Amino acid sequence: MSAVAGVLFLAGCGGDGRGGGGSAGGADSSRAPGSAERGSWKIVHVDKRARGTVEAVAAVAADDIWAAGAEQSGSTGRSDPYLLRYDGTKWRRTPLPAALGGRVSQPRLDASGPDNVWLHGVAPGYGSRLARFDGTRWRTVPRPPVQGAVGDLKAFAPDDVWALVGDRAAHWDGTRWTATPLPAVAHALDGSSGDNVWAVGNRDSGPGAGGAGGEKTQPAAMRWDARAHAWKLTPTPAFRFEDPVPPEAGASLTEVLAVSRDEVWAYGIHSSNDGESETEPSSEHVQLRWDGTRWHRQPDADTDPCLSRPPVAHDGAGGVLFERHRFRAADGSCRKVPWKRLPATGAVTAGGEQQLWFERVGRVPGTKRFVGAGKVYVMQSGNPLMMPVVAVYEP
């Protein structure tokens, strides 16, 4: 899953759905994540009494899924975060654990197993707060010794966790954090295992960056070298607009999805932010793919309905889910994934337009099933709604 620096969301209009979904008449509708109909997103949890969004999700198993949400108070505007957990039968809502040490915004989750579930969020004036569920209870985890809030966090084992914080990557060995400098600016972090960890962003020096005819920044992809105990840049394709190159032009990577040692996806934008000329070139999508040896620029990144979007998650069988409901199968074909609309019951009217937005998406281990956390917007006259939801999809 992707970073706070580049929050993930998938959007779909109500017209994309096929019929109804959810539980008729229920204030809170829940169904087993395993009940998803193949080929479409199916909402498995919706709290029709709440207003807000589910901001994070981490699946340990088909019968053990964690999520974190935030409920909006209409009278005060205050956001009240909470936890959700699916136990194979039902979803249970609880307050954030006391081990977190207080309220946070932008709650995020990651997990490598039932005894290693991580929760973190931003605390105003405090950086981040972190806690870990060890299979029995939540325990406080100290902040990394770096100024700033934790962005992406990837947990591989109780003693092998990476976090992106400011201009450094911090590693948790089960006892303490060790912060390591990065050779370039990083916006996102991901890995498929403890020995295949990547950070992506941009560099302002090296091939294609700076100097006569160069652009301000170029994509940067950094990999952790355990033998050297250092992060190292890997060569990436350089981007350049045709002459005359506009001022403030540059390329940067904002998302990374590590599938395996031989398959890593990285997405970003090549643009000019000067804004002083009407003849500036249009921004370009940047989609790179690592094949185990080098990065390849995807030539259809501006036209392909999948490759023109950030990668979100993979199904473990060659398929990759991209933002805005696009699924790219192992054979390279791309399809838009429909979703099941909420039925017109209670405050939801039949004429309202519905949109499904995801903040985070992950995969249920041992399956090809995706689980997404977000909200459904119901745009209707008099009483527009924003209800927190969890949905599942299996290609």
C-alpha positions as CSV (number, residue, x, y, z in Angstrom):
1,M,0.0,0.0,0.0
2,S,1.0,3.5,-0.7
3,A,2.3,6.4,1.3
4,V,0.7,9.3,3.2
5,A,2.7,11.5,0.8
6,G,0.6,10.1,-2.0
7,V,-2.7,9.0,-0.6
8,L,-4.4,6.3,-2.6
9,F,-8.0,6.6,-3.8
10,L,-10.2,4.9,-6.4
11,A,-13.2,6.6,-7.7
12,G,-16.3,5.2,-9.5
13,C,-19.6,6.6,-10.4
14,G,-22.9,4.9,-9.5
15,G,-23.4,4.1,-13.2
16,D,-20.5,1.6,-12.9
17,G,-22.5,-0.6,-10.5
18,R,-24.7,-3.5,-11.4
19,G,-27.8,-3.6,-9.2
20,G,-27.9,-3.3,-5.4
21,G,-25.6,-4.2,-2.6
22,G,-25.4,-4.1,1.2
23,S,-28.2,-5.0,3.6
24,A,-31.7,-3.5,3.0
25,G,-32.8,-1.3,5.8
26,G,-29.8,-1.8,8.2
27,A,-28.1,1.1,9.8
28,D,-24.9,-0.9,9.8
29,S,-24.4,-3.5,7.0
30,S,-21.7,-6.2,7.1
31,R,-21.0,-9.3,5.2
32,A,-18.1,-11.7,5.1
33,P,-15.2,-10.5,2.9
34,G,-15.1,-14.0,1.4
35,S,-18.6,-13.4,-0.1
36,A,-17.4,-11.1,-2.8
37,E,-18.7,-11.8,-6.3
38,R,-15.9,-12.1,-8.7
39,G,-15.3,-9.3,-11.1
40,S,-16.7,-6.4,-9.1
41,W,-16.2,-4.5,-5.9
42,K,-18.6,-5.6,-3.2
43,I,-19.2,-3.5,-0.1
44,V,-18.8,-5.8,3.0
45,H,-19.1,-3.2,5.7
46,V,-20.9,0.2,5.7
47,D,-22.0,2.2,8.7
48,K,-25.0,4.2,7.5
49,R,-25.2,6.0,10.9
50,A,-21.6,7.5,10.6
51,R,-20.2,10.3,8.5
52,G,-16.6,10.0,7.5
53,T,-14.2,7.5,5.9
54,V,-12.3,4.3,6.6
55,E,-8.7,5.5,6.1
56,A,-6.6,2.4,6.4
57,V,-6.8,-1.4,6.1
58,A,-4.5,-4.4,6.7
59,A,-5.5,-8.0,6.1
60,V,-3.8,-10.7,8.2
61,A,-6.0,-13.5,6.8
62,A,-9.5,-13.9,5.3
63,D,-10.9,-14.0,8.8
64,D,-8.7,-11.4,10.4
65,I,-8.8,-7.9,8.9
66,W,-8.0,-4.6,10.6
67,A,-9.2,-1.2,9.5
68,A,-9.0,2.4,10.9
69,G,-11.6,5.1,10.3
70,A,-12.4,8.6,11.2
71,E,-15.9,9.8,12.0
72,Q,-16.8,13.5,11.3
73,S,-18.9,15.4,13.7
74,G,-21.3,17.7,11.9
75,S,-21.6,20.1,14.9
76,T,-17.9,20.6,15.8
77,G,-16.1,19.4,12.7
78,R,-14.0,17.2,14.9
79,S,-12.6,13.9,13.5
80,D,-12.9,11.0,15.8
81,P,-10.6,8.0,14.8
82,Y,-11.5,4.4,15.6
83,L,-10.5,0.8,14.8
84,L,-12.4,-1.9,13.0
85,R,-11.7,-5.6,13.1
86,Y,-13.2,-8.4,11.2
87,D,-13.0,-11.8,13.0
88,G,-14.5,-14.1,10.3
89,T,-18.0,-13.4,11.4
90,K,-18.6,-9.7,12.0
91,W,-16.9,-6.3,12.1
92,R,-16.3,-4.8,15.6
93,R,-15.6,-1.2,16.2
94,T,-13.4,0.0,19.1
95,P,-11.6,3.1,20.1
96,L,-7.9,3.6,19.2
97,P,-5.7,1.6,21.6
98,A,-4.5,3.4,24.7
99,A,-1.0,2.2,23.8
100,L,-1.0,4.8,20.9
101,G,-0.7,7.5,23.5
102,G,-3.5,9.8,22.3
103,R,-5.4,11.0,19.3
104,V,-4.0,10.9,15.8
105,S,-5.0,12.0,12.4
106,Q,-4.4,10.0,9.1
107,P,-4.3,6.6,10.9
108,R,-2.4,4.0,8.9
109,L,-2.0,0.2,9.3
110,D,0.3,-2.5,8.1
111,A,0.8,-6.1,9.1
112,S,2.9,-9.2,8.4
113,G,0.9,-11.6,10.6
114,P,-1.5,-11.9,13.5
115,D,1.3,-11.1,16.0
116,N,2.6,-8.1,14.0
117,V,0.0,-5.4,13.3
118,W,1.2,-1.8,13.2
119,L,-0.9,1.3,13.7
120,H,0.5,4.8,13.4
121,G,-0.8,8.3,12.8
122,V,0.1,12.0,12.9
123,A,-0.1,13.8,16.3
124,P,-0.1,17.6,16.0
125,G,3.1,19.1,17.3
126,Y,4.4,15.6,18.2
127,G,5.3,13.9,14.9
128,S,3.9,10.4,14.9
129,R,2.5,8.0,17.4
130,L,3.0,4.2,16.9
131,A,1.6,1.0,18.4
132,R,2.0,-2.7,17.6
133,F,-0.5,-5.5,18.2
134,D,1.4,-8.6,19.3
135,G,-1.4,-11.1,18.9
136,T,-2.7,-10.4,22.4
137,R,-2.6,-6.7,23.1
138,W,-1.4,-3.4,21.8
139,R,2.0,-2.1,22.9
140,T,3.6,1.3,22.5
141,V,6.4,1.7,20.0
142,P,8.8,4.7,20.3
143,R,9.0,7.2,17.5
144,P,11.9,6.9,15.1
145,P,14.8,9.3,16.0
146,V,14.0,11.6,13.1
147,Q,12.2,14.8,13.0
148,G,8.8,14.6,11.2
149,A,5.9,12.2,10.8
150,V,6.1,8.7,9.6
151,G,5.0,8.4,6.0
152,D,5.0,4.9,4.6
153,L,5.6,2.0,7.0
154,K,6.2,-1.6,5.8
155,A,6.3,-4.4,8.4
156,F,7.9,-7.7,7.3
157,A,8.4,-9.2,10.8
158,P,8.2,-8.1,14.4
159,D,12.0,-7.4,14.2
160,D,12.0,-6.1,10.6
161,V,10.0,-2.9,9.9
162,W,10.9,0.0,7.7
163,A,9.4,3.6,7.9
164,L,9.9,6.6,5.8
165,V,10.5,9.7,7.9
166,G,11.5,13.0,6.4
167,D,14.8,12.6,4.5
168,R,15.6,9.2,6.1
169,A,14.5,5.7,6.3
170,A,14.2,4.2,9.7
171,H,14.5,0.4,10.5
172,W,13.0,-1.3,13.6
173,D,14.9,-4.4,14.8
174,G,12.4,-5.4,17.5
175,T,14.1,-3.2,20.1
176,R,15.1,0.1,18.6
177,W,15.0,2.3,15.4
178,T,18.1,3.0,13.3
179,A,17.8,5.9,10.9
180,T,19.7,5.8,7.6
181,P,20.1,8.7,5.2
182,L,18.6,8.5,1.7
183,P,20.6,9.5,-1.4
184,A,17.6,11.4,-2.9
185,V,14.3,12.8,-1.9
186,A,11.8,10.0,-1.2
187,H,8.0,10.2,-1.4
188,A,7.0,6.5,-1.0
189,L,8.4,3.2,0.3
190,D,7.4,-0.4,-0.3
191,G,9.0,-3.9,-0.3
192,S,8.1,-7.5,-1.1
193,S,10.4,-8.8,1.6
194,G,13.0,-7.6,4.1
195,D,15.7,-8.0,1.4
196,N,13.8,-6.2,-1.3
197,V,12.9,-2.7,0.0
198,W,12.5,0.3,-2.2
199,A,12.0,4.1,-1.8
200,V,11.2,6.3,-4.7
201,G,11.1,10.1,-5.3
202,N,13.3,12.5,-7.2
203,R,16.9,13.6,-7.5
204,D,18.3,17.1,-8.5
205,S,21.7,15.9,-9.7
206,G,23.1,13.2,-12.0
207,P,22.0,12.4,-15.6
208,G,19.4,14.7,-17.0
209,A,19.1,16.9,-13.9
210,G,20.4,20.5,-13.7
211,G,22.9,22.2,-15.9
212,A,22.5,23.4,-19.5
213,G,19.6,21.6,-21.2
214,G,18.7,19.7,-18.1
215,E,15.6,19.6,-16.0
216,K,15.2,20.5,-12.4
217,T,14.6,16.9,-11.2
218,Q,14.6,13.4,-12.5
219,P,13.0,10.2,-11.1
220,A,14.9,8.5,-8.3
221,A,14.6,4.8,-7.2
222,M,16.5,3.7,-4.2
223,R,17.1,0.1,-2.9
224,W,18.3,-1.0,0.5
225,D,21.6,-2.8,0.2
226,A,21.8,-4.9,3.4
227,R,25.5,-5.9,2.8
228,A,26.6,-2.2,2.6
229,H,24.1,-1.1,5.2
230,A,23.1,1.8,2.9
231,W,20.4,2.9,0.4
232,K,21.7,3.0,-3.2
233,L,20.3,4.7,-6.3
234,T,19.5,2.5,-9.2
235,P,19.6,4.0,-12.7
236,T,16.2,5.3,-14.0
237,P,15.1,6.6,-17.4
238,A,15.5,10.4,-17.7
239,F,12.7,12.7,-18.9
240,R,13.0,15.9,-20.9
241,F,10.5,18.1,-22.7
242,E,11.3,19.2,-26.3
243,D,13.1,22.5,-26.7
244,P,12.5,25.0,-25.5
245,V,12.4,23.2,-22.2
246,P,10.0,25.2,-19.9
247,P,11.2,26.7,-16.6
248,E,10.8,24.5,-13.5
249,A,10.4,21.3,-15.5
250,G,11.1,18.0,-13.8
251,A,10.0,14.5,-13.2
252,S,9.4,12.7,-9.8
253,L,8.1,9.4,-8.6
254,T,5.3,9.4,-6.0
255,E,4.2,5.8,-5.7
256,V,5.9,2.4,-5.6
257,L,4.5,-1.2,-5.5
258,A,7.0,-4.0,-4.9
259,V,5.6,-7.3,-6.2
260,S,8.8,-9.4,-6.1
261,R,12.5,-9.1,-6.6
262,D,11.8,-9.2,-10.3
263,E,8.8,-6.9,-10.5
264,V,8.5,-3.5,-9.0
265,W,6.2,-0.7,-10.3
266,A,6.9,3.0,-9.8
267,Y,4.6,5.9,-10.8
268,G,5.0,9.6,-11.0
269,I,4.6,12.8,-13.1
270,H,6.8,14.8,-15.5
271,S,5.5,18.3,-15.5
272,S,6.3,22.0,-15.6
273,N,5.1,24.1,-12.6
274,D,6.1,27.5,-13.8
275,G,2.7,28.7,-14.9
276,E,4.0,31.7,-16.7
277,S,3.5,30.6,-20.3
278,E,0.4,29.5,-22.2
279,T,2.6,27.3,-24.4
280,E,3.9,25.0,-21.6
281,P,3.7,21.3,-22.5
282,S,1.1,19.1,-20.9
283,S,2.1,17.0,-18.0
284,E,3.1,13.4,-18.7
285,H,2.5,10.2,-16.6
286,V,5.6,8.3,-15.6
287,Q,5.3,4.6,-15.2
288,L,8.4,2.5,-14.6
289,R,8.8,-1.2,-14.2
290,W,11.8,-3.0,-12.6
291,D,12.5,-6.5,-14.1
292,G,15.1,-7.6,-11.5
293,T,18.0,-5.9,-13.5
294,R,16.9,-2.5,-14.6
295,W,14.0,0.0,-14.9
296,H,12.0,0.1,-18.1
297,R,9.9,3.1,-19.1
298,Q,6.3,2.0,-20.0
299,P,5.7,3.7,-23.4
300,D,1.9,3.7,-23.0
301,A,1.8,5.6,-19.7
302,D,-0.2,8.5,-21.2
303,T,-2.7,6.4,-23.1
304,D,-3.2,3.0,-21.4
305,P,-6.1,3.2,-19.0
306,C,-4.2,1.2,-16.4
307,L,-0.6,2.3,-16.9
308,S,-1.6,6.0,-16.8
309,R,-2.5,5.6,-13.1
310,P,-0.6,4.8,-9.9
311,P,-0.4,1.0,-9.0
312,V,-2.3,0.2,-5.8
313,A,-1.9,-3.5,-5.1
314,H,-1.1,-6.9,-6.7
315,D,-3.0,-10.2,-6.6
316,G,0.0,-12.4,-6.3
317,A,-0.7,-14.1,-9.6
318,G,0.5,-11.5,-12.2
319,G,-2.4,-9.1,-11.9
320,V,-2.0,-5.5,-10.7
321,L,-4.7,-3.1,-9.5
322,F,-4.4,0.5,-10.4
323,E,-6.1,3.6,-9.1
324,R,-9.6,4.5,-10.2
325,H,-10.9,0.9,-10.5
326,R,-8.5,-0.4,-13.2
327,F,-7.2,-3.9,-13.1
328,R,-4.4,-5.1,-15.4
329,A,-4.4,-8.9,-15.8
330,A,-1.2,-11.0,-16.2
331,D,-1.7,-10.9,-20.0
332,G,-1.6,-7.1,-20.0
333,S,-5.3,-6.5,-20.7
334,C,-6.9,-3.7,-18.7
335,R,-10.5,-3.5,-17.5
336,K,-12.5,-1.1,-15.4
337,V,-13.9,-2.8,-12.3
338,P,-17.6,-2.1,-11.5
339,W,-19.0,-1.9,-8.0
340,K,-22.3,-2.7,-6.3
341,R,-24.3,0.4,-5.4
342,L,-25.8,0.9,-2.0
343,P,-29.6,0.2,-2.1
344,A,-32.0,3.1,-1.7
345,T,-33.0,2.5,1.9
346,G,-33.0,4.9,4.9
347,A,-31.3,8.2,4.1
348,V,-30.1,6.9,0.7
349,T,-32.4,8.0,-2.1
350,A,-32.9,6.2,-5.4
351,G,-32.0,9.3,-7.4
352,G,-28.8,10.0,-5.7
353,E,-25.5,9.6,-7.6
354,Q,-23.0,7.4,-5.7
355,Q,-19.3,7.4,-5.8
356,L,-16.9,4.9,-4.2
357,W,-13.5,6.3,-3.0
358,F,-10.7,4.3,-1.5
359,E,-8.0,5.7,0.7
360,R,-6.1,2.4,1.0
361,V,-6.2,-1.0,-0.7
362,G,-4.4,-4.2,0.2
363,R,-4.5,-7.9,-0.6
364,V,-5.9,-10.7,1.6
365,P,-2.9,-13.1,2.2
366,G,-3.2,-16.4,0.5
367,T,-5.9,-15.2,-1.9
368,K,-6.2,-13.1,-5.0
369,R,-8.7,-10.9,-3.2
370,F,-8.3,-7.2,-2.7
371,V,-9.8,-5.3,0.3
372,G,-10.3,-1.5,0.1
373,A,-11.0,1.1,2.8
374,G,-12.7,4.3,2.0
375,K,-16.2,5.9,1.7
376,V,-19.3,6.1,-0.5
377,Y,-20.4,9.6,-1.5
378,V,-24.2,9.9,-2.1
379,M,-24.8,13.1,-3.9
380,Q,-28.5,13.9,-3.5
381,S,-30.6,16.9,-2.9
382,G,-31.1,18.0,0.7
383,N,-29.0,15.4,2.4
384,P,-25.7,14.4,0.8
385,L,-24.0,11.6,2.6
386,M,-20.5,10.4,3.1
387,M,-20.5,6.9,4.7
388,P,-17.4,4.8,5.7
389,V,-17.1,1.5,3.9
390,V,-14.9,-1.5,3.4
391,A,-15.2,-3.4,0.1
392,V,-13.6,-6.5,-1.5
393,Y,-12.8,-7.5,-5.1
394,E,-11.6,-10.7,-6.6
395,P,-10.6,-10.7,-10.3
